[in-house]
Structure formats: structure tokens, C-alpha cells
Amino acid sequence: MHSYKFLAALQEKGSDESLCRLYTVAGAGHGGALTPEAWVNKMLFIQYFLFDQLDLKFW
């Protein structure tokens, strides 16, 4: 729940143009290792977000 509280604080203090995203992995927790599939999904999410924000096509 700390992640959600932190995101809420960012949204409250940010401007209307601010963009906040939260990416969570079920079961990862404190120091929890990601499975290879979860790691790939995380990297894809990051890359998609960056390309989307930079208005770049990647396909």
C-alpha cells in the first residue's frame, strides 16, 4: 500500500500536466526476485512508456 500512498502524494503535489504511473508486480515485495517473464514485462512497460512520451513509433 505504500506505493499507492506515494503515488497519491505525487499526484496531489504535481500539476495537472504531471504524468504519474505505478507499475507493480504481484508477489515481488521487498527484495522479491522477478521471474524472467516479469522482468521482460517490466522492461517492455518502461520502453513503451518512454517511446509513448517521446511520441516515437517502435513497430
MDTraj code that builds the backbone (N, CA, C; nanometers):
import mdtraj as md
import numpy as np

residues = "MET HIS SER TYR LYS PHE LEU ALA ALA LEU GLN GLU LYS GLY SER ASP GLU SER LEU CYS ARG LEU TYR THR VAL ALA GLY ALA GLY HIS GLY GLY ALA LEU THR PRO GLU ALA TRP VAL ASN LYS MET LEU PHE ILE GLN TYR PHE LEU PHE ASP GLN LEU ASP LEU LYS PHE TRP".split()
xyz = np.array([
    [0.0814, -0.1200, 0.0000],
    [0.0000, 0.0000, 0.0000],
    [0.0855, 0.1261, 0.0000],
    [0.2137, 0.1148, 0.0387],
    [0.2992, 0.2329, 0.0411],
    [0.3172, 0.2910, -0.0986],
    [0.3229, 0.2051, -0.1985],
    [0.3383, 0.2525, -0.3362],
    [0.2197, 0.3380, -0.3771],
    [0.1015, 0.2945, -0.3399],
    [-0.0184, 0.3688, -0.3757],
    [-0.0259, 0.5019, -0.3004],
    [0.0150, 0.5014, -0.1753],
    [0.0173, 0.6264, -0.0981],
    [0.1177, 0.7240, -0.1569],
    [0.2348, 0.6738, -0.1976],
    [0.3359, 0.7582, -0.2588],
    [0.2850, 0.8168, -0.3895],
    [0.2199, 0.7356, -0.4720],
    [0.1635, 0.7839, -0.5976],
    [0.0577, 0.8906, -0.5721],
    [-0.0259, 0.8699, -0.4735],
    [-0.1286, 0.9691, -0.4397],
    [-0.0651, 1.1009, -0.3970],
    [0.0430, 1.0950, -0.3199],
    [0.1130, 1.2170, -0.2770],
    [0.1727, 1.2890, -0.3979],
    [0.2312, 1.2138, -0.4922],
    [0.2854, 1.2749, -0.6137],
    [0.1763, 1.3437, -0.6948],
    [0.0629, 1.2777, -0.7085],
    [-0.0476, 1.3347, -0.7844],
    [-0.1021, 1.4595, -0.7170],
    [-0.1086, 1.4584, -0.5847],
    [-0.1601, 1.5731, -0.5110],
    [-0.0690, 1.6950, -0.5266],
    [0.0618, 1.6727, -0.5226],
    [0.1576, 1.7831, -0.5273],
    [0.1935, 1.8253, -0.6697],
    [0.1657, 1.7402, -0.7675],
    [0.2004, 1.7710, -0.9054],
    [0.0998, 1.8631, -0.9708],
    [0.1341, 1.9107, -1.0886],
    [0.0428, 1.9952, -1.1645],
    [-0.0526, 1.9069, -1.2456],
    [-0.1466, 1.9699, -1.3123],
    [-0.2419, 1.8942, -1.3937],
    [-0.1738, 1.8282, -1.5136],
    [-0.0583, 1.8819, -1.5556],
    [0.0141, 1.8253, -1.6684],
    [0.1058, 1.7102, -1.6268],
    [0.1228, 1.6905, -1.4975],
    [0.2122, 1.5846, -1.4491],
    [0.1558, 1.4472, -1.4836],
    [0.2460, 1.3571, -1.5177],
    [0.2051, 1.2215, -1.5509],
    [0.2696, 1.1265, -1.4512],
    [0.1879, 1.0534, -1.3789],
    [0.2373, 0.9581, -1.2792],
    [0.1846, 0.8196, -1.3150],
    [0.2731, 0.7234, -1.3138],
    [0.2352, 0.5846, -1.3401],
    [0.2909, 0.4968, -1.2297],
    [0.2205, 0.3906, -1.2006],
    [0.2643, 0.2951, -1.0992],
    [0.2655, 0.1565, -1.1635],
    [0.3798, 0.0910, -1.1561],
    [0.3935, -0.0441, -1.2096],
    [0.4219, -0.1364, -1.0925],
    [0.3366, -0.2332, -1.0714],
    [0.3565, -0.3268, -0.9613],
    [0.3608, -0.4696, -1.0160],
    [0.4300, -0.5546, -0.9429],
    [0.4380, -0.6961, -0.9771],
    [0.3896, -0.7732, -0.8546],
    [0.2847, -0.8488, -0.8737],
    [0.2288, -0.9257, -0.7627],
    [0.3313, -1.0243, -0.7085],
    [0.3505, -1.0242, -0.5778],
    [0.4391, -1.1182, -0.5137],
    [0.5854, -1.0774, -0.5105],
    [0.6217, -0.9646, -0.5725],
    [0.7625, -0.9242, -0.5749],
    [0.8061, -0.8753, -0.4368],
    [0.7315, -0.7884, -0.3754],
    [0.7578, -0.7428, -0.2394],
    [0.8969, -0.6861, -0.2178],
    [0.9395, -0.6815, -0.0944],
    [1.0711, -0.6298, -0.0577],
    [1.1768, -0.7329, -0.0938],
    [1.2578, -0.7003, -0.1919],
    [1.3658, -0.7896, -0.2306],
    [1.3215, -0.9138, -0.3048],
    [1.1956, -0.9204, -0.3413],
    [1.1462, -1.0368, -0.4138],
    [1.2023, -1.0396, -0.5547],
    [1.2521, -1.1515, -0.5937],
    [1.3121, -1.1641, -0.7265],
    [1.2027, -1.1729, -0.8319],
    [1.2259, -1.1060, -0.9430],
    [1.1329, -1.1141, -1.0545],
    [1.1608, -1.2407, -1.1339],
    [1.0557, -1.2993, -1.1838],
    [1.0730, -1.4108, -1.2763],
    [1.1229, -1.3525, -1.4087],
    [1.1816, -1.4339, -1.4941],
    [1.2263, -1.3803, -1.6242],
    [1.1131, -1.3147, -1.7027],
    [0.9954, -1.3737, -1.6980],
    [0.8807, -1.3168, -1.7692],
    [0.8403, -1.1821, -1.7093],
    [0.8384, -1.1710, -1.5761],
    [0.8031, -1.0454, -1.5112],
    [0.9070, -0.9380, -1.5412],
    [1.0359, -0.9765, -1.5494],
    [1.1410, -0.8804, -1.5806],
    [1.1245, -0.8267, -1.7226],
    [1.0946, -0.9149, -1.8170],
    [1.0725, -0.8728, -1.9561],
    [0.9525, -0.7802, -1.9629],
    [0.8441, -0.8136, -1.8941],
    [0.7258, -0.7283, -1.8940],
    [0.7563, -0.5911, -1.8364],
    [0.8366, -0.5860, -1.7319],
    [0.8745, -0.4573, -1.6720],
    [0.9552, -0.3739, -1.7711],
    [1.0514, -0.4353, -1.8376],
    [1.1327, -0.3631, -1.9355],
    [1.0481, -0.3146, -2.0528],
    [0.9536, -0.3975, -2.0974],
    [0.8640, -0.3558, -2.2053],
    [0.7778, -0.2382, -2.1628],
    [0.7289, -0.2395, -2.0396],
    [0.6482, -0.1296, -1.9884],
    [0.7288, -0.0004, -1.9879],
    [0.8528, -0.0068, -1.9395],
    [0.9388, 0.1117, -1.9343],
    [0.9649, 0.1657, -2.0751],
    [1.0014, 0.0754, -2.1664],
    [1.0299, 0.1187, -2.3036],
    [0.9054, 0.1762, -2.3707],
    [0.7921, 0.1114, -2.3538],
    [0.6687, 0.1622, -2.4128],
    [0.6360, 0.3005, -2.3586],
    [0.6506, 0.3185, -2.2286],
    [0.6221, 0.4478, -2.1666],
    [0.7128, 0.5562, -2.2252],
    [0.8426, 0.5292, -2.2340],
    [0.9359, 0.6277, -2.2884],
    [0.9047, 0.6613, -2.4336],
    [0.8827, 0.5594, -2.5151],
    [0.8519, 0.5836, -2.6551],
    [0.7210, 0.6603, -2.6697],
    [0.6231, 0.6284, -2.5868],
    [0.4955, 0.6992, -2.5909],
    [0.5135, 0.8460, -2.5553],
    [0.5896, 0.8742, -2.4508],
    [0.6104, 1.0124, -2.4074],
    [0.6922, 1.0923, -2.5090],
    [0.7830, 1.0265, -2.5791],
    [0.8639, 1.0934, -2.6802],
    [0.7969, 1.0943, -2.8175],
    [0.6777, 1.0369, -2.8255],
    [0.5986, 1.0291, -2.9487],
    [0.6788, 0.9605, -3.0602],
    [0.7413, 0.8482, -3.0261],
    [0.8189, 0.7700, -3.1225],
    [0.7448, 0.6412, -3.1560],
    [0.7550, 0.6003, -3.2809],
    [0.6960, 0.4723, -3.3215],
    [0.8028, 0.3651, -3.3102],
    [0.7657, 0.2490, -3.2630],
    [0.8626, 0.1425, -3.2449],
    [0.8203, 0.0131, -3.3126],
    [0.7232, 0.0177, -3.4001],
    [0.6845, -0.1020, -3.4747],
    [0.6777, -0.0702, -3.6208],
])
top = md.Topology()
chain = top.add_chain()
for i, resn in enumerate(residues, 1):
    res = top.add_residue(resn, chain, resSeq=i)
    for name in ("N", "CA", "C"):
        top.add_atom(name, md.element.get_by_symbol(name[0]), res)
traj = md.Trajectory(xyz[None], top)
